[in-house]
Amino acid sequence: MSADIGRDIVALKLRAASEEMCKTLQRTSRSLYVKETADFCCAIADVDGRFVAYPRNIGVSGFVGLNVKTTVEAATQSGPLRPGDVIIANDPYSTRGLATHLPDIQMIRPYFDGEQIVGYGWCFIHCSDIGGRVPSSISPTNDSIFAEGLQIPPVRIVREGRVDPDVERLVLRNSRTPEANRGDFQAMFAALETGSRRLQEILNRYGRPTLLSAHEAMVEETAVRARAALRVLKDGRYRFVDFLDHDGVSRLPVRISVLITMRDGTMDIDFTGTDPQVRSAFNVASQGTVHAWLVTRVLALVGTLDPEIHLNAGLTRDVSVTVPPGSLVNAQRPAAVGVRHASSSRVNDALSGALIQAAPQVVPAASSGLVVPVVLAEQHPDGDVVQVLEPMVGGMGARYGADGVDGRDSGISNLSNNPVETVEAELSTTIHRYSLRPDSGGPGRWRGGTGLELVFEVHAPASLLTRGLERRVFRPWGFEGGLPGAQSELVINEGTEHEQRPSAPDVISVGPGDVVTLRTAGAGGFGDPFARDALAVLDDVSAGLVGITSAERDYGVVIVDGAVDEEATAQRRSGRPTNGADHGRGAEISRWESVFDTETYDRFVSALMVRPLVERSGIRERLLLAVLAELPGSFPTVAADDNEITLARARFAAEVTQLEA
């Protein structure tokens, strides 16, 4: 057998091993969020800590660019690793971003050939609870990582095949769900053992040189193919700005700015102009690296352009980033990071907004831009039950030639939904509705994907958390005449005298008989909606995705008795009103930027970033709130008059000039 053939066979076996590790973990896990939702993953890393074999169709795909090297080095400060050792960690700062928030428990096992390490097995799970201020550990209003739970630096939980009872006891004692966590840890140990057995089989048959050669070849092949795929993007510089609805502690939006420079298939992403880190849990601890939460959209783009490409560290070899320290996307310790997925969703949308300028026939309009793990925490005499009822998302953005996917958005993860029967068996609740949300997809020649609607009734006292509930102010944007998707909604006891619409959901107390309704945002449309095929609109109406009134208003299609009235449709489409220039991004963002214009806001962020880290958030809040005092209280959800806009814009410019001075 030639060396090349042997290397190719080893590469296939390594990829198969990563898949088998994932299957082992999922089938033996304890918690609903792992065994059903699939918020976990496994991989095999080389001696440099790079992932060389990563599963394609199971687990969280977006972490392929992470690296275990820093975590391994930290754990070896107490002595060299031995066969059978397993490292545990969850601290984003001491793992250099391998862990992205505290509930994501990381485990790493060195794989040996004799006395020499030849690679590492890696797995992570999102555990039900790791302590902290609130059940499930994650809350938008946590103001530091100390509020988010137990921080585990890289330490050994298994030594030469034996679990260290002291470390295990310490970790489990700091959780509201110790037995669920214990079961998941056992599943992780089993997955790492599966990887060890498969790697040993490869070594026995093909030898160490072939294995190490395969590692290098796998990464190199992927890197070459990724760069070839990205050459479809036109060389140039492309900028886009998008916003989180609020900063977790006030009504102030948070700005995310990206500037992409393309050059012969290489990509540089500059986040300069992004707001400073906030005093809440929306921060991303990227450590200034080409981090998973900063480049997930790029990975998806490469996978779209080259569907057969293998997942490993080579995907990001020709991608670089500029991430200012102390910004939202490069937060410094001890910033809270629990809801980092909300910011990553908006990073994705900002990247799409830049990339679509370089490849308008490839990149879609904005997705729904949110991932909302709906958590119920019930107190029982024999122990708390903390479960993710459903990981709610919205739709995918429309693209040239195709509608967006309804009720499904794999933008930052490919989490599965939880079966209704399993949810009702695990929690004291009844699911009344779990369906696509009508009239939520952004109208366009190609319609944006719809959001979801979840309605459930609670039967026992519980705490409700909907972390990451975004797009309630700024809607997912459309492109080339496409309209934005509908905004998200959270309502408790809708239509009754006890109706509540929480403004900034944190921990919400609910009790028997309370009915919770969550509607997620739809995605942006692509192209002029009046150019959409009338029969496609009729199909949407028949499927319940678009209402008859919306069909006429948004698409100019008149439907009578279940059929298109062609004469009335032609008349309606010929007499359509002229759309404003801002209609693709939504009125809310246009109103905001009519006061906080791009150029002045760039100066504002630049002036903030030269101030001491501890001062930035306070200065930002005081200045923006002073400007907003000139405007209606619900701005930008409601419009301001021209005089108010003029006064507020002048106030902002003056405040920034004074800050610069």
C-alpha positions in Angstrom: 0.0 0.0 0.0 1.4 3.4 -0.9 1.9 6.1 1.7 -0.7 8.4 0.1 -3.4 5.6 0.2 -2.6 4.7 3.8 -2.8 8.4 4.8 -6.2 8.8 3.0 -7.5 5.7 4.8 -6.4 7.0 8.2 -8.1 10.3 7.5 -11.4 8.5 6.8 -11.0 6.4 9.9 -10.3 9.5 12.1 -13.4 11.2 10.8 -15.4 8.1 11.5 -14.0 8.0 15.0 -15.2 11.5 15.7 -18.7 10.6 14.6 -18.6 7.4 16.8 -17.5 9.5 19.8 -20.5 11.7 19.3 -22.9 8.8 19.0 -21.5 7.3 22.2 -21.9 10.6 24.1 -25.4 11.3 22.9 -26.7 7.7 23.5 -25.3 7.5 27.1 -26.0 11.1 28.3 -28.5 12.0 31.0 -29.7 15.5 30.3 -32.4 16.5 27.7 -30.2 19.3 26.2 -27.6 16.7 25.3 -29.5 13.6 24.3 -32.3 15.4 22.4 -31.2 18.9 21.6 -27.6 17.8 20.8 -25.8 20.7 22.3 -22.5 18.8 22.5 -19.7 17.7 20.2 -16.5 15.6 20.0 -13.4 15.8 17.9 -9.8 14.6 17.5 -7.0 17.1 17.8 -3.4 16.9 16.7 -0.4 17.5 18.9 -0.7 21.3 18.3 -4.2 21.3 19.6 -5.9 21.8 16.2 -9.0 19.8 15.4 -8.1 17.5 12.5 -11.2 15.2 12.6 -14.6 16.8 13.3 -18.1 15.3 12.8 -20.2 16.6 9.9 -23.7 15.7 10.8 -24.0 15.4 14.6 -23.4 17.9 17.4 -22.4 21.6 17.3 -20.6 22.1 14.0 -19.4 25.7 14.6 -16.6 24.9 17.1 -14.4 23.3 14.5 -11.9 26.2 14.6 -11.2 26.0 18.4 -7.9 24.8 19.8 -7.1 22.7 22.9 -3.4 23.6 23.2 -3.8 26.4 25.9 -6.0 24.2 28.0 -3.6 21.3 27.8 -0.6 23.4 28.7 -2.4 24.9 31.7 -3.3 21.4 33.0 0.3 20.2 32.8 1.6 22.8 35.2 1.2 20.2 37.9 3.1 17.5 35.9 3.0 15.8 32.6 -0.1 14.0 31.3 -0.2 10.3 31.6 -2.3 7.7 29.7 -5.9 7.7 30.9 -5.8 11.3 32.2 -8.8 13.5 31.4 -8.7 17.3 31.7 -11.9 19.2 32.7 -12.4 23.0 32.2 -15.1 25.5 31.6 -13.4 28.9 32.1 -13.3 30.9 28.8 -10.4 33.1 30.0 -8.0 30.4 31.1 -8.8 28.1 28.1 -8.2 31.0 25.6 -11.8 30.7 24.4 -12.1 26.9 24.1 -14.9 27.1 26.6 -17.2 29.9 25.5 -19.4 30.1 28.7 -19.4 28.3 32.0 -22.2 25.7 31.3 -20.1 24.3 28.4 -18.0 21.7 30.1 -14.9 20.7 28.2 -13.0 17.5 28.6 -9.7 16.5 26.9 -7.9 13.2 26.9 -4.3 12.8 25.6 -3.9 9.9 23.2 -0.5 8.1 23.4 1.6 5.8 21.3 3.9 4.3 23.9 5.2 7.3 26.0 4.5 9.9 23.3 1.4 11.9 22.9 0.1 11.7 19.3 -3.1 13.7 19.6 -6.0 14.5 21.9 -9.7 13.5 22.2 -12.0 16.4 22.9 -15.7 16.7 23.9 -18.0 19.2 25.4 -21.5 19.3 26.7 -23.8 22.1 27.7 -24.7 21.0 31.2 -28.0 21.8 32.8 -26.6 24.0 35.6 -23.2 24.9 36.9 -24.3 27.1 39.8 -24.4 30.8 39.9 -27.2 33.4 40.5 -30.0 31.8 38.5 -31.2 28.3 37.6 -29.4 27.1 34.4 -26.6 29.6 35.4 -27.2 32.0 32.4 -29.0 35.3 32.7 -28.6 38.4 30.5 -28.3 40.6 33.7 -25.3 38.8 35.2 -22.7 41.5 35.5 -19.6 39.4 35.9 -18.4 35.8 35.4 -18.5 35.4 39.1 -22.3 35.5 39.0 -22.5 32.8 36.3 -21.4 29.8 38.3 -18.4 27.7 39.2 -15.3 28.6 37.2 -13.2 25.5 36.5 -9.6 26.1 35.3 -7.9 23.3 33.4 -7.5 20.5 35.9 -7.4 16.7 35.8 -10.7 15.0 36.8 -9.4 11.6 35.8 -5.8 10.5 36.6 -4.5 7.4 34.8 -8.0 6.0 34.3 -9.4 6.8 37.8 -11.8 9.6 38.6 -10.5 12.1 41.1 -13.3 12.0 43.7 -12.3 15.4 45.2 -12.5 17.2 41.9 -15.8 15.5 40.9 -17.3 16.2 44.3 -16.3 19.9 44.1 -17.9 20.3 40.6 -21.1 18.5 41.4 -21.6 20.3 44.7 -21.8 23.6 42.8 -24.7 22.6 40.6 -28.4 22.5 41.0 -28.5 19.3 38.9 -25.7 17.2 40.2 -27.0 13.8 39.1 -27.7 15.0 35.5 -24.2 16.4 35.4 -22.7 13.2 36.8 -24.5 11.2 34.1 -23.3 13.5 31.3 -19.7 13.3 32.7 -19.8 9.5 32.4 -21.0 9.9 28.8 -18.1 12.2 28.1 -15.6 9.7 29.6 -17.2 7.0 27.4 -16.8 9.1 24.3 -13.2 9.8 25.0 -12.5 6.1 25.6 -14.2 5.3 22.2 -11.8 7.8 20.5 -8.8 6.2 22.3 -9.7 2.7 21.1 -10.2 3.8 17.5 -6.9 5.7 17.5 -5.1 2.7 18.9 -6.5 0.5 16.2 -5.1 3.0 13.6 -1.7 3.1 15.2 -1.5 -0.7 15.4 -2.3 -1.1 11.7 -0.7 2.0 10.1 1.9 3.3 12.5 2.7 6.7 14.0 4.3 8.3 11.0 1.2 7.6 8.8 -1.1 9.0 11.6 0.9 12.2 12.0 1.2 12.6 8.2 -2.5 12.2 7.9 -3.1 15.0 10.5 -1.1 17.5 8.4 -2.6 16.4 5.1 -6.2 16.7 6.4 -5.7 20.3 7.5 -3.8 21.2 4.3 -6.4 19.8 2.0 -9.2 21.7 3.8 -7.2 24.9 3.8 -6.6 24.8 0.1 -10.2 24.0 -0.7 -11.5 26.7 1.6 -9.4 29.4 0.0 -10.5 28.2 -3.5 -14.1 28.5 -2.4 -13.7 32.0 -1.0 -12.2 33.2 -4.3 -15.8 33.5 -5.5 -16.1 36.7 -3.4 -14.9 39.8 -5.2 -11.8 41.4 -3.9 -12.5 44.6 -2.1 -13.6 46.1 1.3 -17.1 45.6 2.5 -18.6 47.1 5.7 -21.9 46.4 7.6 -23.3 47.5 10.9 -26.0 45.7 12.9 -27.4 46.0 16.5 -28.5 44.0 19.5 -31.7 45.3 20.8 -30.3 46.3 24.2 -27.2 45.9 26.4 -28.9 43.8 29.2 -28.9 46.6 31.8 -30.6 49.4 29.9 -32.6 50.1 26.7 -29.5 51.0 24.8 -28.8 49.0 21.6 -25.3 47.5 21.2 -23.5 48.1 17.9 -21.6 45.4 16.0 -19.4 46.6 13.1 -17.5 44.5 10.6 -15.2 45.5 7.8 -14.3 42.6 5.5 -11.3 42.8 3.2 -11.1 40.1 0.5 -7.9 39.5 -1.4 -7.4 36.4 -3.6 -9.5 34.1 -1.3 -8.0 35.4 1.9 -10.3 37.3 4.3 -9.6 39.8 7.1 -12.4 40.7 9.4 -12.0 44.0 11.3 -14.4 44.5 14.3 -13.2 48.1 14.9 -16.2 50.3 15.6 -18.0 47.6 17.7 -19.2 48.9 21.1 -17.1 48.3 24.2 -17.9 45.2 26.4 -21.1 45.6 28.4 -22.0 45.2 32.1 -24.1 42.2 31.2 -23.7 38.7 29.8 -23.7 39.5 26.1 -19.9 39.6 25.8 -17.8 37.2 23.8 -14.4 36.1 25.2 -12.7 35.6 21.8 -9.3 36.4 23.2 -8.5 38.2 20.0 -8.3 34.9 18.0 -10.1 33.7 14.9 -12.8 32.4 17.3 -15.7 30.2 16.5 -18.2 32.9 17.6 -16.7 35.4 15.2 -16.4 33.3 12.0 -19.3 30.9 12.1 -20.9 32.6 9.1 -17.7 32.3 7.1 -17.6 28.5 7.9 -21.2 28.2 6.6 -20.3 30.1 3.5 -17.3 27.8 2.7 -19.5 24.8 3.3 -22.1 26.2 0.9 -19.5 26.8 -1.8 -17.8 23.5 -1.3 -20.3 21.0 0.2 -17.8 18.1 0.3 -15.1 20.0 2.2 -14.0 18.2 5.4 -14.4 20.0 8.7 -11.1 20.8 10.5 -8.8 23.6 11.5 -7.9 24.3 7.9 -11.2 26.0 7.3 -9.9 29.2 8.9 -6.2 29.1 8.0 -6.6 32.0 5.5 -9.0 34.1 7.7 -7.6 36.7 10.1 -9.3 39.0 12.5 -8.8 42.4 14.2 -10.7 42.4 17.5 -10.1 45.4 19.8 -9.4 44.3 23.4 -12.3 45.3 25.7 -14.8 45.4 22.9 -18.0 43.4 23.0 -16.4 40.7 20.9 -13.1 40.6 22.8 -14.2 41.0 26.4 -11.7 41.1 29.2 -12.0 39.2 32.4 -14.1 39.2 34.6 -16.8 40.2 32.0 -19.9 37.9 32.0 -20.3 35.8 28.8 -23.3 33.6 29.4 -25.4 34.9 26.6 -22.6 35.2 24.1 -24.7 33.3 21.5 -27.0 36.4 21.2 -24.0 38.5 20.2 -22.7 35.8 17.9 -26.0 35.7 16.1 -25.7 39.4 15.4 -22.1 39.0 14.4 -23.4 36.5 11.8 -25.9 39.0 10.5 -23.3 41.7 10.3 -21.0 39.3 8.4 -23.8 38.4 6.1 -24.4 42.1 5.4 -20.8 42.6 4.4 -20.4 39.3 2.5 -23.6 39.8 0.5 -22.1 42.8 -1.1 -19.2 40.7 -2.3 -21.4 37.7 -3.5 -25.0 38.8 -3.8 -26.0 35.6 -5.6 -24.6 33.4 -2.9 -25.1 34.9 0.5 -28.6 35.2 2.0 -30.4 38.1 3.6 -30.4 38.2 7.4 -31.6 35.2 9.3 -33.9 35.5 12.3 -30.8 36.3 14.3 -31.6 34.6 17.6 -31.3 31.4 19.6 -33.6 31.2 22.6 -33.2 28.2 24.9 -36.5 28.4 26.8 -35.6 27.1 30.3 -38.0 26.0 33.0 -36.6 25.5 36.5 -38.9 23.6 38.8 -38.3 23.1 42.5 -39.1 19.6 43.9 -38.5 18.1 47.4 -36.1 15.6 45.9 -34.1 18.1 43.9 -34.5 20.8 41.3 -35.4 20.0 37.7 -33.8 22.4 35.2 -34.4 21.7 31.6 -34.4 23.5 28.2 -38.0 23.1 27.1 -37.1 24.1 23.5 -34.2 25.7 21.8 -36.2 28.3 19.8 -34.9 29.8 16.6 -36.5 31.5 13.6 -36.1 31.2 9.9 -33.2 31.4 7.5 -32.8 34.4 5.2 -33.9 34.3 1.6 -31.2 34.2 -1.1 -31.1 34.7 -4.8 -33.3 32.1 -6.4 -34.7 30.5 -3.3 -36.9 31.2 -0.3 -35.4 30.9 3.2 -36.0 27.8 5.3 -39.1 28.1 7.5 -38.7 27.7 11.3 -35.1 26.6 11.0 -31.9 28.5 11.4 -28.5 26.8 11.7 -26.6 30.1 11.7 -24.7 29.5 14.9 -25.7 25.9 15.8 -27.5 22.9 14.4 -29.4 22.1 17.6 -32.3 19.8 17.3 -35.8 20.5 18.7 -37.0 18.5 21.7 -39.9 16.1 21.0 -43.1 17.4 22.7 -43.7 14.0 24.4 -40.2 14.1 26.0 -40.7 17.6 27.2 -44.0 16.8 28.8 -42.5 13.7 30.5 -39.6 15.7 31.9 -41.5 18.9 33.0 -44.8 19.8 34.5 -46.1 21.5 31.4 -48.4 21.0 28.5 -47.4 22.2 25.0 -50.5 23.7 23.3 -48.8 24.8 20.1 -45.4 24.4 18.4 -45.7 25.6 14.9 -44.5 27.9 12.1 -45.5 31.6 12.7 -47.7 33.0 9.9 -46.8 36.4 8.3 -43.3 36.5 9.9 -41.0 35.8 7.0 -39.8 39.0 5.2 -41.6 39.6 2.0 -39.5 39.4 -1.2 -39.3 37.9 -4.6 -37.9 35.1 -2.5 -39.5 35.1 0.9 -37.6 35.0 4.2 -38.1 31.9 6.4 -40.8 32.2 9.0 -40.3 32.2 12.7 -41.8 29.8 15.2 -44.6 30.0 17.7 -44.5 28.1 21.0 -47.4 28.1 23.4 -47.2 26.1 26.6 -49.0 26.0 30.0 -47.2 25.6 33.3 -48.6 23.3 35.9 -46.2 23.9 38.8 -44.3 26.8 40.3 -41.3 27.5 38.2 -38.8 30.0 37.0 -38.8 30.9 33.3 -35.8 32.1 31.4 -35.6 33.1 27.8 -32.0 34.1 27.4 -31.0 35.4 24.0 -34.5 36.7 23.1 -33.5 39.2 20.5 -34.9 41.0 17.4 -37.8 42.6 19.3 -36.6 46.0 18.2 -34.4 45.8 15.2 -35.8 43.4 12.6 -33.8 41.0 10.4 -32.9 42.9 7.2 -33.9 42.1 3.7 -31.8 42.7 0.5 -32.3 44.0 -3.0 -35.8 45.2 -2.3 -36.7 42.4 0.1 -38.4 43.5 3.3 -37.4 42.7 6.9 -38.8 39.8 8.9 -41.3 40.2 11.8 -40.0 41.0 15.3 -40.0 38.5 18.2 -42.7 38.6 20.9 -43.0 37.1 24.4 -46.4 37.2 26.1 -47.7 35.6 29.3 -51.4 34.9 29.5 -52.1 36.6 26.2 -55.6 38.1 25.8 -56.4 37.9 29.5 -56.6 40.4 32.3 -53.3 39.0 33.6 -51.4 39.5 30.3 -47.8 40.4 30.7 -45.2 41.4 28.1 -41.8 41.4 29.9 -39.6 44.1 28.5 -36.2 42.6 29.2 -36.7 38.9 30.2 -34.5 37.6 33.0 -35.9 35.3 35.6 -39.7 35.3 35.4 -41.8 33.6 38.0 -44.6 31.5 36.6 -47.2 29.2 38.3 -50.0 26.8 37.6 -52.3 27.9 34.8 -49.9 30.5 33.3 -49.7 30.2 29.5 -46.5 31.4 27.9 -46.4 32.4 24.2 -43.1 33.0 22.4 -43.0 34.0 18.8 -39.6 34.2 17.2 -38.5 36.6 14.4 -38.8 35.8 10.7 -35.9 36.2 8.3 -35.3 38.9 5.7 -36.6 38.6 2.2 -34.6 38.9 -1.1 -35.7 40.9 -4.1 -38.8 42.9 -4.8 -41.9 41.2 -3.3 -44.1 42.5 -6.1 -41.9 40.4 -8.5 -42.8 37.2 -6.6 -44.7 34.6 -8.7 -48.3 35.0 -7.8 -48.8 31.3 -7.6 -46.0 31.1 -5.1 -47.9 33.6 -3.0 -51.0 31.6 -3.3 -49.1 28.5 -2.2 -47.9 30.4 0.9 -51.5 31.5 1.7 -52.8 27.9 1.3 -50.0 26.7 3.6 -50.9 29.3 6.2 -47.6 31.0 6.0 -49.0 34.3 4.6 -52.4 35.8 5.2 -54.7 37.0 2.5 -54.4 40.6 3.6 -50.6 40.3 3.7 -50.6 38.8 0.2 -52.3 41.9 -1.2 -50.4 44.5 1.0 -46.9 43.0 0.7 -47.0 41.2 -2.6 -49.7 42.9 -4.6 -51.5 39.5 -5.1 -55.3 39.6 -4.7 -56.7 36.2 -3.7 -60.5 35.6 -4.0 -62.1 32.2 -3.2 -58.8 30.4 -3.0 -57.5 31.6 -6.4 -55.5 34.5 -7.7 -57.6 37.3 -9.2 -55.3 38.1 -12.1 -56.9 41.3 -13.2 -57.1 42.8 -9.6 -53.5 41.6 -9.0 -52.2 43.3 -12.2 -54.0 46.5 -11.1 -52.7 46.3 -7.6 -49.1 45.7 -8.7 -49.2 48.5 -11.3 -50.3 51.0 -8.7 -48.0 50.1 -5.9 -46.5 52.8 -3.7 -42.9 53.7 -4.0 -40.9 52.0 -1.2 -38.6 54.2 0.9 -34.9 53.7 0.6 -34.7 52.2 4.2 -37.4 49.6 3.8 -35.0 46.7 3.6 -33.5 47.2 7.0 -36.7 48.3 8.8 -37.9 51.7 10.1 -36.4 51.1 13.5 -32.8 51.0 12.4 -33.3 53.9 10.0 -34.7 56.0 12.9 -31.8 55.0 15.1 -29.2 55.9 12.5 -30.9 59.2 11.7 -29.7 60.3 15.1 -26.6 58.1 15.7 -25.1 58.3 12.2 -22.3 56.0 11.2 -19.5 58.5 10.9 -20.2 60.2 14.3 -20.7 56.8 16.0 -17.3 55.6 14.7 -15.8 58.6 16.4 -17.7 57.9 19.5 -16.5 54.3 19.8 -12.9 55.4 19.0 -13.0 57.9 21.8 -14.5 55.3 24.2 -11.8 52.7 23.4 -8.9 55.0 24.5 -10.5 55.4 28.0 -9.8 52.9 30.8 -11.7 49.7 30.4 -13.7 50.2 33.7 -14.9 53.6 32.5 -16.2 52.8 29.0 -19.6 51.3 29.8 -20.5 54.1 32.2 -19.5 56.9 29.8 -21.3 55.2 26.9 -24.5 54.8 28.9 -24.5 58.4 30.2 -23.9 59.9 26.8 -26.4 57.9 24.9 -29.1 58.3 27.5 -28.5 62.1 27.5 -29.1 62.1 23.7 -32.2 59.8 24.0 -33.7 62.3 26.5 -34.4 64.5 23.5 -36.5 61.8 21.9 -39.8 59.9 22.6 -39.4 57.3 25.3 -40.0 54.3 23.0 -37.6 55.5 20.3 -36.7 53.9 17.9 -39.7 51.7 18.1 -41.8 54.8 17.6 -40.9 57.7 15.3 -39.7 61.1 16.4 -40.6 64.3 14.6 -38.1 66.2 12.5 -37.3 68.8 15.2 -36.6 66.1 17.8 -34.3 64.3 15.4 -32.4 67.5 14.6 -32.0 68.4 18.2 -30.9 64.9 19.2 -28.5 64.6 16.3 -26.9 67.9 17.2 -26.7 66.8 20.9 -24.9 63.6 19.9 -22.4 65.4 17.7 -21.6 67.9 20.5 -21.3 65.2 23.1 -18.9 63.2 21.0 -16.8 66.3 20.2 -16.5 67.0 24.0 -15.6 63.3 24.7 -12.8 63.5 22.1 -11.5 66.7 23.7 
